[in-house]
Amino acid sequence: MKIGGFQKFSLIDYPGKICAIIFTQGCNFRCPYCHNPELVKPDKFQEPIPEKYIFDFLKKRIGKLDAVSITGGEPTIHEDLLEFIRNIKQLGFLVKLDTNGTNPGLLCKLIEEKLVDYLAMDIKAPLRKYNEVTRVYVNKDKISQSIELIKKSNVEYEFRSTLVESLLSQSEVLDIGNLLGKVKRFFLQEFVSSKTLDGTFLNKVSFSNDKLLVLQNKFKNFVGEFAIR
């Protein structure tokens, strides 16, 4: 695994659990508002953190940490992700995985082998706008497959979308809701322009409070758990 970052302690990344966070290097998207450019652009990569360092730390935290959250970048582009997670599970930790949903085949294996306990999938846009928002060609069928796979699994999950007003309209956010259908959890994340993959997006903004309120009223009736964060 190419690991670009490691946070030893978090109370907010895995709902209700104390976790460590592993950040993988590399991503198959180029979302301009991405706040982890050092994990996306190869010219910004730091020397990867050795797996041995990660596992030596985790072994010392058995009984103190509940879980490990794996995020990125995009973790599912790494061929050795399955084995990496197997090794984490053998230590007794819960595993949360963040994904953009482009590798439903790997998600299926993770679910079938019961290697993940919580899945968080980012929904970038309505399917028709995926290429525009991610700045790459996206196989939209794979996005749809991942959504349905996660919904039908017995794994705890959430879907989430980041709100950048120049990329998504209010109606397009509602279209994301139609794409998802009835789900356990859906979160809208306000865009914070502290660091971005595309420097021009440092001047972009999230939705106004009035627009957020409209979205909240629309979603709260058919999503099990909904929040703007």
Secondary structure as GFF3:
##gff-version 3
##sequence-region A 1 229
A	DSSP	beta_strand	3	10	.	.	.	ID=ss1
A	DSSP	beta_strand	19	24	.	.	.	ID=ss2
A	DSSP	three_ten_helix	37	39	.	.	.	ID=ss3
A	DSSP	three_ten_helix	42	44	.	.	.	ID=ss4
A	DSSP	alpha_helix	51	60	.	.	.	ID=ss5
A	DSSP	beta_strand	67	71	.	.	.	ID=ss6
A	DSSP	three_ten_helix	75	77	.	.	.	ID=ss7
A	DSSP	alpha_helix	81	90	.	.	.	ID=ss8
A	DSSP	beta_strand	94	99	.	.	.	ID=ss9
A	DSSP	alpha_helix	104	112	.	.	.	ID=ss10
A	DSSP	beta_strand	118	122	.	.	.	ID=ss11
A	DSSP	three_ten_helix	127	129	.	.	.	ID=ss12
A	DSSP	alpha_helix	130	134	.	.	.	ID=ss13
A	DSSP	alpha_helix	140	152	.	.	.	ID=ss14
A	DSSP	beta_strand	156	163	.	.	.	ID=ss15
A	DSSP	alpha_helix	170	180	.	.	.	ID=ss16
A	DSSP	beta_strand	185	190	.	.	.	ID=ss17
A	DSSP	three_ten_helix	199	203	.	.	.	ID=ss18
A	DSSP	alpha_helix	209	219	.	.	.	ID=ss19
A	DSSP	beta_strand	225	228	.	.	.	ID=ss20
###
